[in-house]
Amino acid sequence: MKPKLHLVPIPENFERDSDVSLLLAQAELVEEMFKVTQLVEEEARNRINGIEDLKIYKELKESHKHIGLLSYSLDRKLDAYKYHFGETDSYKEACLEHADFLEEHETLINQFFEWIEAGD
């Protein structure tokens, strides 16, 4: 009789693949922050010229929410990484960088969680 449950084999370089996953999550967050920086610059230029662009405002709000989601996703990945591999140097470095990010953008992250709790 064959077992009904088949487990997926662990890849040969599971830790390396996990490191890559953490780096990709961090890169996505940095990329989105760059996008927000560009939007803020464009909004400032428009404000100086007396132009109000609703499209930029909407994109900025959407990007702020996306940053919150990416940050939350990275936090979950860090938890999974720690569970599988412990507190490695890669984990500690990623945690420090994420903690710095959270400290620098505390208001943005708090707004994200308020938005989630409100269900808007």
Backbone as ProteinMPNN parsed JSONL, in Angstrom:
{"seq_chain_A": "MKPKLHLVPIPENFERDSDVSLLLAQAELVEEMFKVTQLVEEEARNRINGIEDLKIYKELKESHKHIGLLSYSLDRKLDAYKYHFGETDSYKEACLEHADFLEEHETLINQFFEWIEAGD", "coords_chain_A": {"N_chain_A": [[0.828, -1.172, 0.0], [0.609, 2.2, -0.903], [1.722, 5.256, 0.53], [-0.544, 7.966, 1.137], [0.149, 10.561, 1.424], [2.547, 12.735, 0.247], [5.613, 14.161, 0.825], [7.243, 17.194, 0.017], [10.461, 17.318, -1.337], [13.302, 18.741, 0.318], [15.11, 21.416, -1.007], [18.506, 21.263, -2.25], [20.136, 23.456, -1.594], [18.822, 24.953, 0.516], [19.141, 26.948, 2.468], [20.593, 28.89, 1.054], [18.726, 29.51, -0.947], [16.773, 30.606, 0.684], [18.153, 32.823, 1.667], [18.364, 34.275, -0.698], [15.674, 34.774, -1.155], [15.096, 36.484, 1.014], [16.74, 38.657, 0.302], [15.543, 39.422, -2.096], [13.033, 40.253, -1.176], [13.801, 42.438, 0.37], [14.847, 44.033, -1.669], [12.555, 44.573, -3.187], [11.175, 46.205, -1.396], [12.932, 48.391, -1.19], [12.855, 49.256, -3.84], [10.181, 50.081, -4.068], [10.209, 52.148, -2.207], [11.89, 53.902, -3.529], [10.284, 54.563, -5.681], [8.252, 55.937, -4.308], [9.734, 58.114, -3.387], [10.279, 59.416, -5.804], [7.655, 60.084, -6.539], [6.975, 61.847, -4.459], [8.794, 63.907, -4.953], [7.845, 64.745, -7.463], [5.296, 65.587, -6.713], [5.98, 67.724, -5.05], [7.221, 69.457, -6.897], [4.996, 70.0, -8.498], [3.379, 71.292, -6.634], [4.882, 73.594, -6.168], [4.615, 74.784, -8.634], [1.967, 75.312, -8.581], [0.15, 73.346, -9.273], [-2.273, 70.848, -8.905], [-2.316, 67.477, -8.773], [-4.321, 64.852, -8.915], [-3.869, 62.233, -9.612], [-1.196, 61.67, -8.898], [-1.411, 61.927, -6.134], [-3.138, 59.76, -5.555], [-1.545, 57.615, -6.453], [0.558, 57.861, -4.671], [-0.682, 57.331, -2.189], [-1.434, 54.679, -2.669], [1.087, 53.515, -3.023], [2.169, 53.881, -0.483], [0.613, 52.094, 0.992], [1.359, 49.751, -0.26], [4.042, 49.622, 0.463], [3.758, 49.166, 3.194], [2.614, 46.604, 3.115], [4.708, 45.168, 1.891], [6.699, 45.48, 3.811], [5.54, 44.13, 5.966], [5.413, 41.574, 4.839], [8.151, 41.031, 4.529], [8.853, 40.963, 7.219], [7.499, 38.63, 8.047], [8.876, 36.761, 6.496], [11.378, 36.962, 7.632], [10.821, 35.914, 10.156], [10.232, 33.238, 9.46], [12.691, 32.497, 8.392], [14.352, 32.69, 10.644], [13.207, 30.655, 12.162], [13.908, 28.367, 10.696], [16.739, 28.5, 10.388], [17.912, 29.761, 12.535], [19.582, 32.462, 14.279], [21.399, 33.652, 12.124], [24.226, 35.334, 10.543], [23.304, 36.584, 8.209], [20.593, 36.779, 8.79], [20.643, 38.462, 11.073], [21.712, 40.812, 9.966], [19.749, 41.475, 8.053], [17.582, 41.845, 9.768], [18.439, 44.051, 11.305], [18.569, 46.031, 9.316], [15.889, 46.093, 8.549], [14.708, 46.864, 10.947], [15.8, 49.428, 11.204], [14.593, 50.602, 8.986], [11.877, 50.447, 9.793], [11.958, 52.135, 12.003], [12.677, 54.593, 10.843], [10.47, 55.042, 9.231], [8.204, 55.075, 10.829], [5.743, 56.44, 11.145], [4.501, 56.034, 8.663], [4.225, 53.215, 8.66], [2.575, 52.895, 10.893], [0.283, 54.202, 9.929], [-0.36, 52.426, 7.916], [-1.121, 50.114, 9.375], [-3.314, 51.169, 10.732], [-4.972, 51.617, 8.556], [-5.384, 48.964, 7.738], [-6.711, 47.924, 9.999], [-9.008, 49.496, 9.957], [-10.173, 48.622, 7.665], [-10.479, 49.784, 5.159]], "CA_chain_A": [[0.0, 0.0, 0.0], [1.376, 3.433, -1.01], [1.231, 6.331, 1.401], [-1.345, 8.958, 0.424], [0.756, 11.867, 1.603], [3.918, 12.843, -0.254], [6.268, 15.382, 1.237], [8.096, 17.811, -0.991], [11.854, 17.244, -0.896], [13.967, 20.004, 0.634], [16.15, 21.681, -2.003], [19.878, 21.063, -1.798], [20.646, 24.704, -1.022], [17.652, 25.584, 1.121], [19.55, 28.185, 3.135], [20.933, 29.86, 0.007], [17.462, 29.937, -1.541], [16.124, 31.465, 1.673], [18.897, 34.09, 1.642], [17.953, 34.969, -1.931], [14.305, 35.23, -0.925], [15.186, 37.668, 1.88], [17.316, 39.755, -0.475], [14.526, 39.874, -3.051], [12.016, 40.98, -0.415], [14.393, 43.733, 0.703], [14.967, 44.797, -2.911], [11.214, 45.058, -3.526], [10.881, 47.298, -0.48], [13.765, 49.52, -1.607], [12.329, 49.708, -5.128], [8.937, 50.813, -3.809], [10.584, 53.399, -1.544], [12.417, 54.773, -4.588], [9.104, 55.035, -6.415], [7.608, 56.933, -3.462], [10.588, 59.298, -3.411], [10.029, 60.092, -7.079], [6.314, 60.67, -6.483], [7.027, 62.993, -3.55], [9.487, 64.967, -5.69], [6.924, 65.252, -8.484], [4.244, 66.308, -6.005], [6.569, 68.991, -4.599], [7.361, 70.311, -8.081], [3.653, 70.445, -8.887], [2.915, 72.25, -5.622], [5.607, 74.844, -6.426], [4.04, 75.366, -9.86], [0.539, 75.563, -8.379], [-0.626, 72.29, -9.936], [-2.706, 69.754, -8.034], [-2.519, 66.287, -9.595], [-4.966, 63.812, -8.117], [-3.257, 60.949, -9.972], [-0.001, 61.493, -8.063], [-1.893, 61.706, -4.767], [-3.641, 58.381, -5.476], [-0.403, 56.706, -6.575], [1.317, 57.964, -3.432], [-1.429, 56.584, -1.171], [-1.325, 53.26, -3.029], [2.466, 53.098, -2.766], [2.338, 53.784, 0.972], [-0.007, 50.829, 1.417], [2.193, 48.677, -0.801], [5.231, 49.567, 1.313], [3.348, 48.496, 4.427], [2.471, 45.169, 2.824], [6.044, 44.606, 1.65], [7.382, 45.435, 5.096], [4.922, 43.038, 6.719], [5.849, 40.338, 4.189], [9.554, 40.829, 4.899], [8.859, 40.569, 8.621], [7.091, 37.22, 8.094], [9.974, 35.971, 5.937], [12.43, 36.936, 8.643], [10.394, 34.954, 11.18], [10.406, 31.892, 8.914], [14.127, 32.269, 8.262], [14.86, 32.429, 11.984], [12.708, 29.341, 12.572], [14.642, 27.299, 9.997], [18.196, 28.564, 10.435], [18.398, 30.459, 13.721], [20.034, 33.84, 14.085], [22.642, 33.69, 11.344], [24.689, 36.686, 10.217], [22.363, 37.123, 7.213], [19.361, 37.114, 9.501], [20.893, 39.629, 11.921], [21.881, 41.971, 9.099], [18.439, 41.815, 7.498], [16.758, 42.35, 10.881], [18.887, 45.404, 11.626], [18.15, 46.919, 8.236], [14.434, 46.238, 8.613], [14.417, 47.65, 12.151], [16.112, 50.818, 10.847], [13.517, 51.038, 8.091], [10.666, 50.64, 10.586], [12.157, 53.307, 12.849], [12.662, 55.774, 9.984], [9.152, 55.205, 8.614], [7.24, 54.657, 11.84], [4.436, 57.039, 10.857], [3.952, 55.336, 7.506], [3.84, 51.868, 9.068], [1.401, 53.037, 11.759], [-0.848, 54.502, 9.054], [-0.703, 51.182, 7.227], [-1.868, 49.236, 10.279], [-4.61, 51.812, 10.949], [-5.748, 51.336, 7.357], [-5.76, 47.554, 7.794], [-7.702, 47.747, 11.052], [-10.246, 50.156, 9.553], [-10.745, 47.821, 6.58], [-10.792, 50.638, 3.992]], "C_chain_A": [[0.886, 1.255, 0.0], [0.824, 4.483, -0.05], [0.497, 7.388, 0.571], [-0.726, 10.353, 0.483], [2.202, 11.825, 1.124], [4.482, 14.186, 0.166], [7.174, 15.898, 0.128], [9.534, 17.744, -0.496], [12.427, 18.639, -0.642], [15.054, 20.226, -0.418], [17.546, 21.53, -1.401], [20.427, 22.288, -1.078], [19.499, 25.523, -0.439], [18.023, 26.911, 1.784], [19.902, 29.26, 2.111], [19.672, 30.399, -0.649], [16.708, 30.871, -0.602], [16.82, 32.817, 1.759], [18.481, 34.926, 0.43], [16.545, 35.531, -1.762], [14.28, 36.474, -0.037], [15.708, 38.878, 1.105], [16.317, 40.309, -1.486], [13.436, 40.685, -2.353], [12.535, 42.37, -0.035], [14.481, 44.619, -0.545], [13.613, 45.356, -3.344], [10.848, 46.269, -2.667], [11.662, 48.549, -0.872], [13.24, 50.105, -2.916], [11.058, 50.536, -4.937], [9.23, 52.141, -3.112], [11.154, 54.396, -2.558], [11.27, 55.377, -5.385], [8.392, 56.133, -5.623], [8.421, 58.227, -3.453], [10.371, 60.096, -4.687], [8.657, 60.763, -7.088], [6.283, 61.905, -5.585], [7.724, 64.175, -4.23], [8.562, 65.59, -6.727], [5.795, 66.058, -7.849], [4.751, 67.674, -5.536], [6.742, 69.961, -5.764], [6.005, 70.866, -8.514], [3.116, 71.493, -7.919], [3.586, 73.612, -5.83], [5.005, 75.56, -7.626], [2.541, 75.617, -9.741], [-0.366, 74.538, -9.049], [-1.003, 71.237, -8.898], [-3.061, 68.567, -8.923], [-3.062, 65.167, -8.718], [-4.355, 62.437, -8.392], [-2.029, 60.662, -9.099], [-0.409, 61.201, -6.631], [-2.371, 60.26, -4.592], [-2.498, 57.369, -5.557], [0.427, 56.698, -5.298], [0.632, 57.183, -2.316], [-1.31, 55.08, -1.416], [0.075, 52.731, -2.719], [2.736, 52.977, -1.271], [1.759, 52.477, 1.496], [0.835, 49.644, 0.941], [3.467, 48.514, 0.03], [4.91, 48.861, 2.619], [3.217, 46.998, 4.232], [3.826, 44.504, 2.612], [6.828, 44.485, 2.951], [6.848, 44.291, 5.955], [5.366, 41.681, 6.162], [7.304, 40.019, 4.547], [9.662, 40.371, 6.35], [8.494, 39.095, 8.783], [8.198, 36.322, 7.559], [11.139, 35.879, 6.922], [12.09, 35.951, 9.763], [10.604, 33.511, 10.708], [11.886, 31.535, 8.805], [14.731, 31.915, 9.62], [14.429, 31.046, 12.466], [13.554, 28.225, 11.964], [16.146, 27.301, 10.275], [18.764, 29.222, 11.685], [18.851, 31.868, 13.374], [21.407, 33.859, 13.417], [23.044, 35.143, 11.098], [23.754, 37.354, 9.203], [21.077, 37.586, 7.875], [19.551, 38.382, 10.326], [21.014, 40.902, 11.093], [20.539, 42.432, 8.532], [17.519, 42.393, 8.576], [17.14, 43.777, 11.247], [18.44, 46.408, 10.57], [16.642, 47.149, 8.282], [14.029, 47.056, 9.835], [14.709, 49.136, 11.899], [15.023, 51.397, 9.954], [12.248, 51.343, 8.883], [10.767, 51.884, 11.464], [12.054, 54.593, 12.025], [11.261, 56.078, 9.447], [8.032, 54.778, 9.558], [5.831, 55.187, 11.546], [3.753, 56.311, 9.708], [3.451, 53.946, 7.883], [2.618, 51.919, 9.988], [0.148, 53.348, 10.948], [-1.307, 53.248, 8.318], [-1.548, 50.283, 8.122], [-3.224, 49.839, 10.65], [-5.53, 51.551, 9.766], [-6.246, 49.886, 7.348], [-6.874, 47.34, 8.819], [-9.049, 48.375, 10.687], [-10.948, 49.381, 8.441], [-11.146, 48.637, 5.371], [-10.243, 50.052, 2.727]], "O_chain_A": [[1.808, 1.361, 0.809], [-0.386, 4.582, 0.153], [0.879, 7.667, -0.566], [-1.053, 11.218, -0.33], [2.982, 10.975, 1.552], [3.889, 15.229, -0.11], [7.79, 15.122, -0.602], [9.8, 18.082, 0.658], [12.064, 19.599, -1.323], [15.839, 19.318, -0.691], [17.731, 21.656, -0.19], [21.108, 22.16, -0.06], [19.249, 26.652, -0.862], [17.286, 27.89, 1.665], [19.542, 30.423, 2.29], [19.555, 31.602, -0.882], [16.074, 31.826, -1.053], [16.16, 33.846, 1.908], [18.276, 36.135, 0.536], [16.269, 36.652, -2.188], [13.529, 37.412, -0.303], [15.183, 39.984, 1.236], [16.253, 41.519, -1.707], [12.971, 41.692, -2.887], [11.801, 43.355, -0.108], [14.217, 45.82, -0.476], [13.534, 46.489, -3.816], [10.278, 47.24, -3.164], [11.107, 49.648, -0.882], [13.189, 51.325, -3.073], [10.886, 51.573, -5.577], [8.577, 53.146, -3.392], [10.918, 55.599, -2.448], [11.289, 56.562, -5.719], [7.976, 57.142, -6.193], [7.851, 59.317, -3.507], [10.288, 61.324, -4.646], [8.511, 61.879, -7.585], [5.636, 62.898, -5.917], [7.285, 65.317, -4.093], [8.498, 66.812, -6.859], [5.386, 67.089, -8.382], [4.028, 68.667, -5.618], [6.446, 71.149, -5.635], [5.88, 72.043, -8.851], [2.477, 72.462, -8.33], [2.945, 74.653, -5.689], [4.896, 76.786, -7.64], [1.912, 76.084, -10.691], [-1.521, 74.833, -9.357], [-0.164, 70.792, -8.114], [-3.991, 68.639, -9.727], [-2.347, 64.609, -7.886], [-4.328, 61.579, -7.511], [-1.85, 59.542, -8.621], [0.173, 60.332, -5.982], [-2.047, 59.614, -3.596], [-2.482, 56.384, -4.82], [0.938, 55.655, -4.89], [1.291, 56.452, -1.576], [-1.109, 54.306, -0.481], [0.223, 51.62, -2.209], [3.451, 52.073, -0.839], [2.359, 51.83, 2.354], [0.999, 48.658, 1.66], [3.915, 47.393, 0.271], [5.7, 48.048, 3.098], [3.652, 46.213, 5.074], [4.061, 43.399, 3.101], [7.538, 43.502, 3.166], [7.618, 43.572, 6.592], [5.658, 40.756, 6.92], [7.641, 38.869, 4.832], [10.466, 39.496, 6.673], [9.117, 38.388, 9.575], [8.439, 35.244, 8.101], [11.798, 34.844, 7.027], [12.964, 35.24, 10.258], [11.091, 32.669, 11.462], [12.282, 30.405, 9.092], [15.513, 30.972, 9.739], [15.209, 30.345, 13.11], [13.88, 27.25, 12.641], [16.761, 26.24, 10.386], [19.981, 29.238, 11.872], [18.537, 32.393, 12.305], [22.432, 34.056, 14.068], [22.291, 36.066, 11.408], [23.449, 38.541, 9.32], [20.544, 38.649, 7.558], [18.71, 39.281, 10.283], [20.483, 41.947, 11.469], [20.231, 43.624, 8.53], [16.763, 43.328, 8.313], [16.27, 44.618, 11.473], [17.986, 47.505, 10.898], [16.174, 48.269, 8.078], [13.098, 47.858, 9.76], [13.948, 50.0, 12.334], [14.586, 52.532, 10.141], [11.616, 52.378, 8.671], [9.784, 52.603, 11.648], [11.426, 55.562, 12.451], [10.912, 57.239, 9.236], [7.037, 54.191, 9.133], [4.848, 54.46, 11.686], [2.561, 56.01, 9.778], [2.365, 53.545, 7.465], [1.724, 51.08, 9.876], [-0.927, 52.823, 11.239], [-2.505, 53.038, 8.123], [-2.569, 49.751, 7.687], [-4.186, 49.101, 10.86], [-6.721, 51.296, 9.942], [-7.394, 49.62, 6.991], [-7.86, 46.658, 8.539], [-10.103, 47.857, 11.057], [-12.166, 49.468, 8.288], [-12.048, 48.247, 4.63], [-10.411, 50.632, 1.654]]}, "name": "protein", "num_of_chains": 1, "seq": "MKPKLHLVPIPENFERDSDVSLLLAQAELVEEMFKVTQLVEEEARNRINGIEDLKIYKELKESHKHIGLLSYSLDRKLDAYKYHFGETDSYKEACLEHADFLEEHETLINQFFEWIEAGD"}
